[in-house]
């Protein structure tokens, strides 16, 4: 992590609507290794969205936001960031980028 050496005060974790990698994780197919490694990281978020029993479009949106939350949690658990987070010197914020409008919906 380079945030310590650059004194970065904010990390934004952004997913985006209609993310192809999220859609592939939802489809539960096997992929070439270069893509499968990405899909594997997204699968827990995809499983959460699938288990919610939503319509396809809502399921994609849910999986994107769940994936952002999982990445945020992973960053919060990273030992190199603990002190900066505890001191308030670093914030991690997640959001979903909307391609058509260019707007971001911040997740809480």
ZIPETA-V792289 format. One line per field, one symbol per residue. psi: psi as a letter, one per 20 degrees, with the letter a starting at -180 (. if undefined). burial: b if it has 24 or more other ideal C-beta (glycine too) atoms within 12 Angstrom, else e. Layout:
# ZIPETA-V792289
psi=???
burial=???
This chain:
# ZIPETA-V792289
psi=pihgijlpipppoprqqkphhgghhhikrqrqghhhhgghhighhghgggiilrqgghgggghghhggghgggghhiphiigghghijipqppqrppogghjqpopq.
burial=eeeeeeeeeebebbbbbebebbbbbbeeeeeeeeeeeebeebbebbebbbeeeeeeeebbbbbbbbbbbbbbeebeeeeebeebbeeeebebebbbbeeeeeeeeebe
